[in-house]
Amino acid sequence: MSLSFPNPSRSYEEAGRRIRFIGHDGVFEIPFFAAADLFPAATSEAGYLKAFDAARLAINTAARRAYSAARKPAYVLTRADFG
């Protein structure tokens, strides 16, 4: 199966300074995190989530690339994953 993102839920994790979201590969849930520094203009939880939503297509594309390159228990997307 291929990675999909049927659930648009996401949450901001202050401690890790990242946004958490879930991908699905068949029956498997794959945790992903987008580093907060991907959104330099954001200054609050609401700002990070809004910026994440605006960039969701690019984030999902980067997540699919990372997932297809290697299987891991979780993925943290950084600037290096975009390009």
N, C-alpha and C positions, 0 to 999 in steps of 0.2 A: 504494500500500500504506500501511498505517498503522504507526506506531511500536510495537514490542513489545520485551519484555525477557525472552527465553527463557532466557538464561544468567544465573544468580544471582550469578556471580562479581563481586567488588568488591575493591578494594585501597586501602590508605591511603597517600597520598603525603605524607611528612613535609615535604619542601621546600615544597610548595604548600599544606600544611595543608588537604588536601581528600581526599575519597573518590572514586575513579575507578570508573565502571561503564559498561557498553556497552548501547546500544539498537540495534535492527535495524529498518531500513525496507527490506523485500525483501532484496536481496543486499548492501545497504550497512550497514556498521557505523558507528554514530554515537557518538563519545565524549562522555560526560557526567561532570561533577565536581560533587560536593556539598560546599560550603564547610564546613570543620570547625566554624565558629562556629554552624552550625545545631544543634550538639549540645553545648550549654554544660556539661552535667554530665560529659561524657567527658574523661578525663585521659590516656588511653593509646591506642595503636593498637587494642588489643582493645576498649576502651570505645567508640571511634568506630565500629568495625565493628558492634558490638552495637547501638548507637543507630541506625545506618543501617538495619540489618536490621529493627528495631522500627518504623521510619518508612517502610519501603520502599513501601508503597502510596501514601502522600502524595508521596513523592519521585518515583515513576514518574508520578503524575498531573501534578506540576509539570513534569517533563521533557517529557511529551507536550504540555503547553500551550506551553512555550518552543519546542519543535520546530515546532509548528504555526504559531507567530507569525512565525518567520523561519528560513531555512536558514543554518546556520553550520558551519564546520569542526569546532567543539567548543562545548560549552555548560557554563558554570559556574553552578550553581544557588545563589542566595543567599536570604536572608530575603524579599527583594522578589518572588521567584517563588512564594511560598506565600501563600495568602490567599483 
